[in-house]
Amino acid sequence: MALNYLWIFFFVVAFVVGLIKLIVFGDMEVFPNMVNSTFDMAKTGFDISLGLTGVLTLWLGIMKIGENGGIVKVFSRLIGPFFNKLFPEIPKGHAAHGSIMMNLAANMLGLDNAATPLGLKAMKEMQSVNPSEDTASNAQIMFLVLNTSGLTIIPISIMVYRAQLGAVNPSDIFIPILLATYFSTLAGLISVAIVQKIKLWDKVVLAYLGGLTVFIIGLITYFSSLEKDQITQISTVVSNVFLFSIIIAFILLAARKKVNVYESFIDGAKEGFSIAIKIIPYLIAILVAIGVFRASGTMDLVIEGARRFCLFVGVNSDFVEALPTALMKPLSGSGARGMMVDAMQTHGADSFVGRLASTLQGATDTTFYIIAVYFGAVGIKNTRYAVTCGLIADFAGIVAAIAIAYLFFH
């Protein structure tokens, strides 16, 4: 529903601004530019979707190997003790625990197709122990906020788009996204824990959070001590070594379970083509709307307003061009993806703005969409503080993404 209103908003506002520029300022080019943009962006959307097929096919094949090899279960066992402490209202041994762990593990690995069914299953199982049928339970809110904070280890889709749009090293945003999404998840977790009075000083919670926080601080401290060109070089090498190590781990894990690795890859790869075809209308729809919005001059007005505000308060304004991606992300995943693609096309995939937009895209998830789908699936009407905590996580992720992008790419 949010995307419906946004789509209408882009066209109507672009039309009104175009009329003002034509009638008041005598701009004879504004409407031809707007109409031409619809054709240009429709072609761009198709070309991008078609170009995604190869890389998407590759990564979906690899992820299917890991899935069949049991990597989701491995992650579930690794994070299980930690998340059990975060859901004290769910009885021990309840089926919801398994679905929660599997969903969060699938999300971390970027397995969107597997994560959503598991998430809906987890919500239904948590609903069975919910004392109020139409009001969100504490466990459901914690689960939703952890989902909306977007904790991701492998940002496959973003790397795929960067590869298609000409990035020299599509994975150079891997570590920045990992750091930004960590801060988003941490902010969401702490905000919910404070409301629910969960003991964050529990030894198990402290062991997980403390260990991960020390690692993140160490990572940021190390990269802060390097020169800018060294940061990019080292982070690219580390990212690619880590990603290739994951591929090897998936293959070896599957081989150990006597899974036919090649057939698993083919099964997953088959999904790549169908997904690339499916996203064509969605990508074209949002890119055309953004193209009209930009061609009318409205996007420039919004960005210039934000830039002048930054200059007024004495803040570097180089990040402003990527802000549309951040503002769109809580409302619409496809809308934010369109903004990210637009930023990379306009400024270049390897520009500061292009890399920042990619980092912002991976820092959080689509808060309102996830809340609507997951709560709607079990008939929850009173979401209590879920939206507030979700937006706190989004804000933390956006601020962290901007700061980290300045460290790595500026």
N, C-alpha and C positions, 0 to 999 in steps of 0.2 A: 504493500500500500504506500509506503514512504517513497519508493522509487517512482510509483505512478504520479504522485504529486510533484516530485522533483522534475520529472520529465516534462510535465505540463508547464511547470514554473520556468524551465529553461527556454522553451519556445515562446511563451507569452511575454516574458520579460525581454527577450531578444527582439520580439516584434515591437513592443512599446518603445524600447530604446532606439530601434531602427527608425520608427516613425518620427521620434523627436529629432534625431540627427538629420533626417530628410527634410522635415518641415521647418524646423527652427534654424538648423545650421546649413541647410542646402547640400547635404552630403548625398550626391547622386550615385555613389558607388556602394553604399551600405547594403541595400537589398540585393543587387547582383552578387556581392560578396557572400551574403548569407545563403543565397540559393546555390551558388557554386560550392560553398562549403558542404552542403548536404551531399552532393555528388562525390566530392573529394573524400569526405570522411566515410561514406558508404564503401567506396573502393578500398580505402585504407583498412577499414574493419574486416573486409573480406580477405585482403592480402595478408593481414596479420594472422587471422584465424587459420588460413590455409598454411601459412608458414610455421604455425605452431605444431602442426601434425607430427613432424619428425621428432622434435625434442620431447614433446608430450608423450609420444609413443615409447620413446626410450625410457623415460623416467617412470611411467606407469608400469612398464614391463619389469623394471628393477624393483619397484615397490611391491609388485605382486610376488616376486621371489621372496622378499623379506616377509611378506604377509604369510605366505605358505610355509615359510621356514619357522614361523612362530615368534617373530620379532615383537609383535604386539604383546604376546604373553610374557616375554622376557622383560619388556618395559613395565608391564603391570606388576610383576614381582619386585622390580627395583623400586618403584615408587609407591607400592602398596602400603607399607608400614606408615609412611608419611601421610597419605591421604586418608587412611583409616582414622587418624587423629583429628582430621578436619571434618569428619562426619559422625560425631559422637551419638547423634540421635538415631542413626541406622543400626539396628541390632547386629551383633557379631554373627557372621555366617550368612547374613541376608544376601539374596541374589543381586541386590543393587550394587553391592561393593564391586563385584566382578565387572558389571557393565560400566560402572564409573571409571574404573581403572583402564579398561579396554578403550573406552571413548577418549580419555585424556591421552593415553599412549598413542592412539591413532592420530589424534590432532597434532601431537608433537612431531610425528613423522610425516605430517602433511597428507595423510590418507583420508581426504575429505569424504570420499564415497563410502568408506568403511566407518568413519567417525559419526556421521549423522544418524544412521540406523542404530548404532550402539548408544548414542546420546538419547534418542527417543525411547529406546528400551530402558535405559537407566532412569529416565524421568517417570516412566510408567511404574517401574518397580519401586521407586521412592514414593510415588503417589499411594502405593498400597499401605504405607506406614505413616501417611500424612494425616494428622488428626482433623484437618479441615479440607474438604474436597475442593473448594474454590479459592483457597488462600495458599500462597507459596510457603512451603516449609523451610526451615533453616538450611537443611541439607540441599534442597532444590536450589535455593538462592546461591549457596556456596558453589555448587556445581555449575550453575549458569554463569556466574561471574568469572570462574576459572576458564570457562569456554570463551566468553566475550573478551577476556584479556589476551587471548590469541597466542598462548605459549607454543612456539614452534621451533623445532630443531632444524628441520630441513624445509626451507621456503621454496618448494619446487616450482610452483606456478610463477613466482616472481622471477626466478632465474630463467625460466622458459621465455617469458616476455622480454627480458633483457637480451637474451640470445637472439631472439627474432628481430629486435630493434637495433641490432648492431653493436652491442656492448663487446669490448675487447675481452674482458674477463667477466662473464655474467654472474659469477659467484662471489665477486668482490664485496657484495653487500651481505654476505653470509654472517660474518661476525657482528657487524653493526646491528643487523636484525635480531640476532640472538641476544645481544645486550639490551636492546630496546624492549623486546618482548618480555625479557626477564623483569625489568623495572615495572612494566605494565601489570604483569601477573602478580608481582610482589605487592604493588599498591592495592590491587583488587583483593588479594588474599587478606592483607592486613586490615583493610576497611571492613570487610565482612566479619573477620575474627573479632574486631573491636565491638561491633554491634552485637554479635552472638556470644560475646564473652568467652571465646575459645582461648585456652591457655597456650599462648605462643611460646612461653618459656618451658614447655614440656621438653624433656630431654630428646625425644625422637624428633619433634618439630625443630628444635634448635640444631640438632645434628644435620638435618637436611638443609634448612634455610641458612644456617651459619656456614656450613661447608660450601654451599653454592655461592653465597654472598662473598666469602673470602676469595673464591675462584674468580668471580666477576670483578671484584675490586683489584685483584692482582692483574687481571687481563687489562683493565683500563689503565692502571698505573704503568704497566709495561709499555703499552702503546703510547701513552702520554710522554714517555721519555724518549721516543724516537722522532726522527725528522719526518716531515710529511711524506716524502717519497718512499722512505723506509716503511712507514705505516701501511701504505697501499701495497707495496711489494710483499711484505711479510704476511699481512692479513690475507692476501690473495693466495700465497703459497700454502699457508695453514689451512685456509678454507678448502682448497682443492685436495690437499692431502687427506683432510678429514672426510670429505665427501667420497673420495675414492676408497678410503678405508671402510666406509659404510657399505659401499657396493660389494667389496670383498667379503665383509662380515656377513652380509645377506646371503651371498652365494655359498659361503662355507657353512653357514647355519642351515641353509636349505639342503645342501649336500649331506650334512651330518644326519638329517632326518630322512635321508633317502628320497627327497623330493626331486622330481625331474625338473632341473633348473631351467633348461632350455624351453620346455613346454610351458612352465610357469611364466617365463618371460614373454612368450608368444601370447599367452592368455591375457596377460596384463596389457601388452602392447596393442592388442586388438581394440581395447577400450580407448586408446589414444586418438584414433581416427574418428570414432563416433563422437567423442567429447569435443574434438576440434570442430566438427561439423555442427554440433548442437549449440556451441557458443556464438556462431556467426550472427544470428539475428539479435542476440542480446548485446554483443559488442557493437554491432552496427547501430543499433537503436541508441545506445548511450553516447557513442562517438559522434553521431549526427547531431544529437541535442547539444553536446558540448561544443561542437564545431560552430553551430549557429550562435550559441551563447558567446563564443569567442569572436566570431566574425562581426557580430553586432557592436563589439567594443565593450560589452558589459563586463566580461572577464577582466579586461584591462583596467576598468574603473575600480573593480573590487580589489585587485592586486595593488593598484596605485594607492588606494585608500589605506590598505594595510601597510604598504611601504612607508607612506608619509607618517603614519602613527609610530612606526618603529624608529624613524629618524627623529621624531619629536621627543621620544623617550630615551633617545641615545643608544638604540640597539641596532646591531648589524642587520640589514634587511635582505640579505642574499637568500634567505630561506623562504621568503614570502611567495615566490613563484610556485613552490611545492605545497603551500598551505591548502589549496583546494582538495588535494588527496586526503589530507588529515581531516578536514571538515566533513568530507563525504563519507569517510570510512564507517563511523557509527551508524549511518543511515542506510547505506547501500554498498554491498561488496562489489557489484558490477559497476556501480557509479564511481566508486573509488578506483577500481581497476581502469576505467575509462580515463579518469583524471591522471592516473599514473602514466598511462600510455600517451596521453596528450602532452604531459610534461616532458617525457623522453623524446617524443617526436619534435616538439618545439625547440628544446634546448640541447638535445642529444642524450643518448643513454649513458654516456660516460661523463656528462657534465655534473656539476655539484647538484643542480636542481634535479636532474634525472636520477641520480643515486639517492638523494634525500627522499624523493617521491617513492622510490622503491622501498627504502627503509621504513617510511611512514606506512606504506601499504602492509608491510609485514609485522609492524609493531603491535597492532591490536586486531580484533576481529569485528564483525558487524553486529554491534550490540543490540540494536532494536530488532533486527531480523532474527537473531538467535533467540532473544527473549520471546518474540511473537510466535515463532515456530515451536519452540520447546514447551513453553507454557500453554500454548494453544492446543498442543497434542494431548494434554491431560486435563484440559478444561479449567486451568487456573485463571482467575479474573483479577484477584488482588495480588499484585507482584511485590507488594511491600517496598523494601529498599533495594530491590535488585537493580533497577535502572540507575539509581544514584551511585551505587558501588561500581556498577559497570562503567559509568561515565568517569568516575574517579580513575579507574584503571586506564581508560582511553586517554585521559588528559596526561597521566603520568607517562604513558607510552609515547605520546606525541612529543612532549617536552624532552624525554630521553632520546628519542630518535633524532631530533634537531641537534641536541648537544653532541651526540655521538657522531653524527654526520659531519659536524664542524671539526671534530677531532680527527676523523679518518680521511675526509675528502676535501676540506676547504683549504 
